Amino acid sequence: MSDPHDDRMGRPDGHHYDAPESDDDRVGKAWVYLALGVLVLTLMVLIATGTVEVFPH
């Protein structure tokens, strides 16, 4: 018979609780998201100004 305390941390899909990320992982992801956001923003500005054509004539 299983211990009832083991099921407290379980989720309905059968996976157990995941440990929180370390500070280094979180900071690394923040930099990656920031770089991705700057890239997308730059691309949007280039498309809006007509420098990069989405549908060439």
Secondary structure, 3 states (H helix, E strand, C coil): CCCCCCCCCCCCCCCCCCCCCCHHHHHHHHHHHHHHHHHHHHHHHHHHHCCCCCCCC
